[in-house]
Amino acid sequence: MSSPGRDPAPGVSAALADAPTTMAPPVERNGTFAALAIRDFRLLLIGTTLSNAAQWIQQVTLGWLVYEWTGSGTALGTINLVRSGPALLLAPLAGIAIDRIDRRPLMVATQGFLFVISLGLGVALAIGFADVRLLFLFALLGGAAQTVDLPLRQTATFDLVPRSQAPNAVALVQTGWSLMRSLGPALGGALILWFGPSGNFFIQASAYGLIALAALAIRFPPRRVLPGARAGVWRNMADGFRFIAGNRVTRTFVMMGWVLPLVIIPIFSALPPIYAKDVFGGGPETLGILMSAVGVGGIVGGFITASLGRLERRGVIQLVALAGTSVSLGAFALSPDLLTALPLLALSGAFEMVYLTTNQTLLQLSIPDEMRGRVTSIVSLSMVLAPVGAIFAGTGSDLVGPRAITAVLSVIGLVIAVAVFIGSSTVREYRLSQGMAPARHC
């Protein structure tokens, strides 16, 4: 597969539009894997996929250790809250850094920090230091790094591909996330059995080292920092919030993005250890199988979304995907055994991926290139909602059981899908072509 390099293309970014060039723009390709024709996007995708692998291995290991040491569903939810808590303070500042600092050094520094703390925790566990407070400290520090890394990678995607190929690129990134959600938990469960939890954190440290090398190889396009991005920190933060509040499309899809972390993701993140141990009577291997089933479905959903091409009615697709996720999870809650549960989890993972990818694509297309870092980092504050939902799911599991709380959350998701379809023309009538013209900051 030949690489068109990084020739400027219309709509990539304001910086690229201003960059002088005498080369012709690349020929844009169609199809499920169109964005892979771009070399630098391929490198970004490799690094992002490795990062996702490390994060899923980490989630399985932390979840298993916390539940093994405490036996508390509430503690499972709490560590997810600690992991996302830094976003409350750091996300707006991270966005300012992303708009001001070159991508490569910021990405390498973030991966280096994650390498150090993962290696440190692995060593502590290997020498027998078993204190749950250490796990919470690691979750806090790792969450701080991810607060920068997540919006940075989302922004870099739009730096490296033409705007018309952005939906395909986002879908491929999310497919890689699902692939690692499928393989990562299984690997995490196997490593707990084979090498103990410390081995998982050594694997994570190795992954972060490889990600830093991939970042060094990416040829990021030249970018011009606009004068507004050099203004004071408080003004920059206010600009991001003001844009979201004043743009109806962005504001609507931001709120739609809250549904997954509050209602759906807690089922996938907080409850699997409880289902594995208390419902299906298994161990780490059962936990890995449950989470991998969701990932397999997500891979299918990612490829489906990447193949949609120029299909216009993305708002309706998003709502149908939310309804499908809710119904399949409700059926999972009623499943009598593991064999019945796995295909239902896979189906829910497919619908969830279509919803997530569609929401992220439409949201990013509504953001001006010169403000993408600031606005994306504010949008990433929704990560804080996932631990809130996880605490609700974990506490609800302690009170009424995992099946009942799963059913409750599924019904809430279905009600939201129906209500938005009836009440929001912004989502119901949205066409993909609305996002193809570059967004402007007014």
C-alpha positions as CSV (number, residue, x, y, z in Angstrom):
1,M,0.0,0.0,0.0
2,S,1.5,3.3,-1.0
3,S,1.6,6.3,1.2
4,P,0.4,9.7,0.1
5,G,2.6,11.2,2.8
6,R,1.3,14.3,4.5
7,D,0.5,16.6,1.6
8,P,-1.9,19.4,2.7
9,A,-5.5,18.6,1.9
10,P,-8.5,20.9,2.3
11,G,-9.9,21.0,5.8
12,V,-7.1,19.2,7.5
13,S,-6.3,22.2,9.7
14,A,-6.0,26.0,9.6
15,A,-2.2,25.5,9.9
16,L,-2.0,23.3,6.9
17,A,-4.1,25.6,4.8
18,D,-1.5,28.3,5.4
19,A,1.5,26.1,4.9
20,P,3.2,26.7,1.5
21,T,3.5,23.7,-0.8
22,T,4.0,23.0,-4.5
23,M,2.9,19.4,-4.3
24,A,-0.5,18.2,-5.4
25,P,-2.9,17.0,-2.8
26,P,-3.1,13.2,-2.3
27,V,-5.7,11.2,-4.1
28,E,-8.4,10.4,-1.5
29,R,-9.5,6.8,-1.3
30,N,-12.8,5.2,-0.3
31,G,-13.5,2.0,1.5
32,T,-13.3,0.5,4.9
33,F,-9.5,1.0,5.2
34,A,-9.1,4.2,3.2
35,A,-7.3,6.2,5.9
36,L,-4.6,3.5,6.2
37,A,-3.2,4.8,3.0
38,I,-1.7,7.7,5.0
39,R,1.6,6.7,6.5
40,D,1.6,9.0,9.5
41,F,-1.9,8.0,10.4
42,R,-0.9,4.4,10.4
43,L,1.8,5.1,12.9
44,L,-0.6,7.0,15.1
45,L,-3.1,4.1,14.9
46,I,-0.4,1.6,15.9
47,G,0.6,3.7,19.0
48,T,-3.0,4.3,19.9
49,T,-3.9,0.6,19.6
50,L,-0.9,-0.3,21.9
51,S,-2.0,2.4,24.4
52,N,-5.5,0.8,24.4
53,A,-4.0,-2.6,25.0
54,A,-2.1,-1.3,28.0
55,Q,-5.2,0.4,29.4
56,W,-7.4,-2.7,29.1
57,I,-4.7,-4.9,30.7
58,Q,-4.5,-2.3,33.5
59,Q,-8.2,-2.2,34.0
60,V,-8.5,-5.9,34.3
61,T,-5.6,-6.1,36.7
62,L,-6.6,-3.2,38.9
63,G,-10.2,-4.5,39.0
64,W,-9.2,-8.0,40.0
65,L,-6.7,-6.8,42.7
66,V,-9.2,-4.4,44.2
67,Y,-12.0,-6.9,44.4
68,E,-9.7,-9.7,45.5
69,W,-8.3,-7.6,48.3
70,T,-11.5,-5.9,49.4
71,G,-14.5,-8.0,48.1
72,S,-16.4,-4.7,47.5
73,G,-18.2,-3.6,44.4
74,T,-18.2,-0.1,45.8
75,A,-14.4,-0.2,45.9
76,L,-14.4,-1.2,42.3
77,G,-16.4,1.8,41.3
78,T,-14.3,4.1,43.5
79,I,-11.0,3.2,41.9
80,N,-12.5,4.1,38.5
81,L,-13.5,7.4,40.0
82,V,-10.0,8.1,41.3
83,R,-8.6,7.1,37.8
84,S,-10.8,9.8,36.1
85,G,-10.7,12.4,38.9
86,P,-7.7,14.3,37.6
87,A,-9.7,15.2,34.5
88,L,-11.7,17.7,36.5
89,L,-8.7,19.9,37.2
90,L,-6.3,19.0,34.3
91,A,-8.5,18.6,31.2
92,P,-8.9,22.4,30.4
93,L,-5.2,22.9,31.0
94,A,-4.4,19.8,28.8
95,G,-6.3,21.4,26.0
96,I,-4.4,24.6,26.2
97,A,-1.1,22.6,26.1
98,I,-2.3,20.7,23.1
99,D,-3.1,23.9,21.2
100,R,0.3,25.4,22.1
101,I,2.9,22.6,22.2
102,D,4.0,20.5,19.2
103,R,2.4,17.1,19.2
104,R,5.5,14.9,19.2
105,P,7.3,16.1,22.4
106,L,4.0,16.2,24.3
107,M,3.1,12.7,23.2
108,V,6.6,11.3,24.0
109,A,6.6,12.9,27.5
110,T,3.2,11.5,28.3
111,Q,4.2,8.0,27.3
112,G,7.5,8.3,29.3
113,F,5.5,9.2,32.4
114,L,3.2,6.2,32.0
115,F,6.2,4.0,31.4
116,V,7.8,5.0,34.7
117,I,4.7,4.6,36.9
118,S,3.8,1.2,35.3
119,L,7.3,-0.1,35.8
120,G,7.3,1.2,39.4
121,L,4.0,-0.5,40.3
122,G,5.1,-3.8,38.7
123,V,8.3,-3.8,40.8
124,A,6.3,-3.0,44.0
125,L,3.9,-5.9,43.4
126,A,6.8,-8.2,42.5
127,I,8.5,-7.7,45.8
128,G,5.3,-8.3,47.7
129,F,4.1,-4.8,48.6
130,A,0.3,-5.4,48.8
131,D,-1.5,-2.2,49.9
132,V,-4.7,-1.1,48.2
133,R,-3.6,2.5,48.6
134,L,-0.8,1.9,46.2
135,L,-3.4,0.9,43.5
136,F,-5.4,4.1,44.1
137,L,-2.2,6.2,43.8
138,F,-1.3,4.5,40.5
139,A,-4.9,5.1,39.3
140,L,-4.6,8.8,40.2
141,L,-1.3,9.3,38.4
142,G,-2.3,7.2,35.4
143,G,-5.5,9.2,35.1
144,A,-3.6,12.4,35.0
145,A,-1.5,11.2,32.1
146,Q,-4.5,9.9,30.2
147,T,-6.2,13.3,30.6
148,V,-3.5,14.7,28.3
149,D,-3.1,11.6,26.1
150,L,-6.7,11.0,25.1
151,P,-7.5,14.5,23.6
152,L,-4.0,14.7,22.2
153,R,-4.6,11.6,20.1
154,Q,-8.0,12.7,19.0
155,T,-6.6,16.0,17.9
156,A,-3.7,14.4,16.1
157,T,-6.1,12.2,14.0
158,F,-7.5,15.4,12.5
159,D,-4.0,16.7,11.9
160,L,-3.0,13.7,9.8
161,V,-6.0,13.0,7.6
162,P,-8.2,15.1,5.2
163,R,-11.5,16.1,6.7
164,S,-13.4,14.0,4.2
165,Q,-11.6,10.9,5.5
166,A,-12.0,11.8,9.2
167,P,-15.1,9.6,9.8
168,N,-13.2,6.6,8.4
169,A,-10.1,7.4,10.5
170,V,-12.1,7.8,13.7
171,A,-13.8,4.5,13.0
172,L,-10.5,2.7,12.5
173,V,-9.1,4.1,15.7
174,Q,-12.2,2.9,17.6
175,T,-11.9,-0.5,15.9
176,G,-8.4,-0.8,17.2
177,W,-9.7,0.2,20.7
178,S,-12.3,-2.6,20.4
179,L,-9.6,-5.1,19.2
180,M,-7.6,-4.4,22.3
181,R,-10.7,-4.5,24.5
182,S,-11.1,-8.0,23.1
183,L,-7.5,-9.2,23.4
184,G,-6.4,-7.1,26.3
185,P,-8.7,-8.5,29.0
186,A,-8.0,-12.0,27.9
187,L,-4.2,-11.3,28.0
188,G,-4.7,-9.6,31.4
189,G,-6.5,-12.6,32.9
190,A,-3.9,-15.0,31.5
191,L,-1.0,-12.9,32.9
192,I,-2.6,-12.9,36.3
193,L,-2.7,-16.7,36.2
194,W,0.8,-17.1,34.6
195,F,3.0,-14.4,36.1
196,G,0.9,-12.6,38.7
197,P,-0.4,-9.0,38.6
198,S,3.2,-7.6,38.5
199,G,3.7,-9.2,35.0
200,N,0.8,-7.2,33.7
201,F,2.3,-3.9,34.7
202,F,5.7,-4.9,33.1
203,I,3.8,-5.6,29.9
204,Q,2.2,-2.1,30.1
205,A,5.5,-0.4,30.7
206,S,6.9,-2.1,27.5
207,A,3.9,-1.0,25.5
208,Y,4.4,2.6,26.6
209,G,8.0,2.5,25.5
210,L,7.0,1.2,22.0
211,I,4.3,4.0,21.8
212,A,7.0,6.6,22.4
213,L,9.1,5.2,19.6
214,A,6.1,5.3,17.2
215,A,5.4,8.9,18.2
216,L,9.0,9.9,17.3
217,A,8.5,8.4,13.8
218,I,5.3,10.4,13.0
219,R,5.9,13.4,10.7
220,F,3.3,15.8,12.1
221,P,2.3,18.5,9.6
222,P,3.5,22.1,10.2
223,R,1.1,24.0,12.3
224,R,0.6,27.7,13.1
225,V,-0.5,28.6,16.6
226,L,-3.1,31.3,16.3
227,P,-2.7,34.5,18.4
228,G,-5.8,33.6,20.5
229,A,-4.1,30.4,21.6
230,R,-1.3,32.4,23.2
231,A,-3.7,34.4,25.3
232,G,-3.9,33.9,29.1
233,V,-4.8,30.5,30.5
234,W,-8.2,31.6,31.8
235,R,-9.2,33.2,28.5
236,N,-8.2,30.1,26.6
237,M,-10.3,28.0,29.0
238,A,-13.2,30.4,28.7
239,D,-13.0,30.3,24.9
240,G,-13.5,26.5,24.9
241,F,-16.5,26.6,27.2
242,R,-18.0,29.5,25.4
243,F,-17.8,27.7,22.0
244,I,-19.5,24.6,23.4
245,A,-22.2,26.7,25.0
246,G,-22.8,28.7,21.9
247,N,-22.7,26.0,19.2
248,R,-26.0,24.0,19.1
249,V,-24.6,21.0,17.2
250,T,-21.5,20.7,19.4
251,R,-23.5,21.2,22.6
252,T,-26.0,18.5,21.6
253,F,-23.4,15.9,20.7
254,V,-21.4,16.7,23.9
255,M,-24.6,15.9,25.9
256,M,-25.2,12.7,23.8
257,G,-21.6,11.7,24.7
258,W,-22.6,11.7,28.4
259,V,-24.9,8.7,27.9
260,L,-22.3,6.0,27.5
261,P,-20.1,6.9,30.5
262,L,-23.1,7.3,32.8
263,V,-25.3,4.4,31.7
264,I,-23.5,1.9,29.5
265,I,-19.8,1.9,30.2
266,P,-20.3,1.2,34.0
267,I,-21.8,-2.2,33.0
268,F,-18.7,-3.0,31.0
269,S,-16.1,-1.6,33.5
270,A,-17.4,-2.1,37.1
271,L,-19.6,-5.2,36.9
272,P,-17.6,-7.9,34.9
273,P,-15.5,-9.0,38.0
274,I,-18.8,-9.5,39.9
275,Y,-20.4,-11.4,37.0
276,A,-17.3,-13.5,36.6
277,K,-16.9,-14.5,40.3
278,D,-20.4,-14.3,41.8
279,V,-22.8,-15.0,38.9
280,F,-20.9,-17.4,36.7
281,G,-18.6,-18.9,39.4
282,G,-15.4,-18.3,37.5
283,G,-12.0,-16.6,38.0
284,P,-9.7,-14.3,36.1
285,E,-10.1,-16.3,32.9
286,T,-13.9,-15.9,33.0
287,L,-13.5,-12.2,33.6
288,G,-11.2,-12.0,30.5
289,I,-13.7,-13.9,28.4
290,L,-16.6,-11.6,29.4
291,M,-14.7,-8.5,28.5
292,S,-13.3,-10.0,25.4
293,A,-16.8,-10.8,24.1
294,V,-17.6,-7.1,24.3
295,G,-14.4,-6.3,22.4
296,V,-15.2,-8.8,19.6
297,G,-18.5,-7.2,19.1
298,G,-16.8,-3.8,19.1
299,I,-14.5,-4.9,16.3
300,V,-17.5,-5.8,14.2
301,G,-19.2,-2.5,15.0
302,G,-16.1,-0.5,14.2
303,F,-15.7,-2.1,10.8
304,I,-19.4,-1.5,10.1
305,T,-19.0,2.2,11.0
306,A,-15.8,2.5,8.9
307,S,-17.7,1.1,5.9
308,L,-20.6,3.6,6.1
309,G,-18.8,5.9,3.6
310,R,-20.9,9.0,2.9
311,L,-24.1,7.7,4.4
312,E,-25.9,10.8,5.5
313,R,-28.3,10.0,8.4
314,R,-25.7,9.6,11.1
315,G,-27.9,11.1,13.8
316,V,-30.5,8.4,13.4
317,I,-27.8,5.8,13.2
318,Q,-26.5,7.0,16.6
319,L,-29.9,6.7,18.2
320,V,-30.6,3.2,16.8
321,A,-27.2,2.1,18.1
322,L,-28.0,3.4,21.6
323,A,-31.3,1.5,21.6
324,G,-29.6,-1.7,20.4
325,T,-27.0,-1.4,23.1
326,S,-29.6,-1.0,25.8
327,V,-31.8,-3.9,24.6
328,S,-28.9,-6.4,24.2
329,L,-27.6,-5.5,27.7
330,G,-31.0,-6.0,29.2
331,A,-31.1,-9.4,27.6
332,F,-27.6,-10.1,28.9
333,A,-28.9,-9.3,32.5
334,L,-31.5,-12.1,32.0
335,S,-29.1,-14.7,30.6
336,P,-29.1,-18.0,32.6
337,D,-25.6,-19.0,31.9
338,L,-22.2,-17.9,30.4
339,L,-22.9,-19.5,27.0
340,T,-26.0,-17.4,26.5
341,A,-24.4,-14.3,27.9
342,L,-21.4,-14.1,25.6
343,P,-23.2,-13.5,22.3
344,L,-25.4,-10.9,23.9
345,L,-22.4,-9.1,25.3
346,A,-20.8,-9.2,21.8
347,L,-24.0,-7.7,20.3
348,S,-24.0,-4.9,22.8
349,G,-20.3,-4.2,22.1
350,A,-21.1,-3.9,18.4
351,F,-23.9,-1.4,19.0
352,E,-21.9,0.5,21.5
353,M,-19.0,1.0,19.0
354,V,-21.3,2.3,16.3
355,Y,-22.8,4.8,18.8
356,L,-19.4,5.9,20.2
357,T,-17.7,6.3,16.8
358,T,-20.6,8.2,15.3
359,N,-20.9,10.5,18.3
360,Q,-17.1,11.3,18.3
361,T,-17.0,11.9,14.6
362,L,-20.0,14.3,14.5
363,L,-18.7,16.1,17.5
364,Q,-15.1,16.5,16.2
365,L,-16.4,17.7,12.8
366,S,-18.3,20.5,14.5
367,I,-15.1,21.9,16.2
368,P,-12.9,24.5,14.5
369,D,-9.3,23.3,13.8
370,E,-7.7,26.1,15.7
371,M,-9.7,25.3,18.9
372,R,-9.7,21.5,18.6
373,G,-7.3,20.9,21.6
374,R,-9.2,23.2,24.0
375,V,-12.6,22.0,23.1
376,T,-11.7,18.3,22.9
377,S,-10.1,18.4,26.3
378,I,-13.2,19.9,27.8
379,V,-15.3,17.3,26.0
380,S,-13.0,14.6,27.6
381,L,-14.3,15.7,31.0
382,S,-17.1,13.2,30.3
383,M,-14.6,10.6,31.4
384,V,-15.3,11.7,34.9
385,L,-18.9,10.6,34.5
386,A,-17.9,7.0,33.9
387,P,-16.6,6.5,37.5
388,V,-19.8,8.2,38.8
389,G,-21.8,5.7,36.8
390,A,-19.4,2.9,38.0
391,I,-20.0,3.8,41.6
392,F,-23.7,3.7,41.0
393,A,-23.4,0.3,39.3
394,G,-21.1,-1.1,41.9
395,T,-23.2,0.1,44.8
396,G,-26.4,-1.0,43.1
397,S,-24.8,-4.5,42.6
398,D,-24.0,-4.6,46.4
399,L,-27.7,-3.7,47.2
400,V,-29.8,-5.5,44.6
401,G,-27.4,-7.7,42.6
402,P,-25.6,-7.2,39.3
403,R,-28.5,-8.5,37.1
404,A,-31.0,-6.0,38.5
405,I,-28.7,-3.0,38.3
406,T,-27.8,-3.9,34.7
407,A,-31.5,-4.1,33.8
408,V,-32.1,-0.7,35.4
409,L,-29.3,1.0,33.5
410,S,-30.4,-0.6,30.2
411,V,-33.9,0.7,30.5
412,I,-32.5,4.2,31.2
413,G,-30.5,4.0,28.0
414,L,-33.5,2.9,25.9
415,V,-35.6,5.7,27.3
416,I,-33.0,8.3,26.4
417,A,-32.7,7.0,22.8
418,V,-36.5,7.2,22.3
419,A,-36.8,10.6,24.0
420,V,-34.0,12.2,21.9
421,F,-35.5,10.8,18.7
422,I,-38.8,12.4,19.5
423,G,-37.5,15.6,21.0
424,S,-34.3,16.6,19.2
425,S,-34.3,17.5,15.5
426,T,-30.6,18.4,15.8
427,V,-29.8,14.7,16.2
428,R,-32.8,13.2,14.3
429,E,-32.2,15.3,11.2
430,Y,-28.4,15.5,11.2
431,R,-26.7,14.8,7.8
432,L,-23.0,14.0,7.5
433,S,-22.6,16.6,4.8
434,Q,-23.2,19.3,7.5
435,G,-19.8,18.4,9.0
436,M,-17.7,18.3,5.8
437,A,-17.2,22.1,5.6
438,P,-14.6,23.2,8.1
439,A,-16.2,24.6,11.3
440,R,-15.6,28.2,12.1
441,H,-15.0,29.9,15.4
442,C,-17.3,32.9,15.4
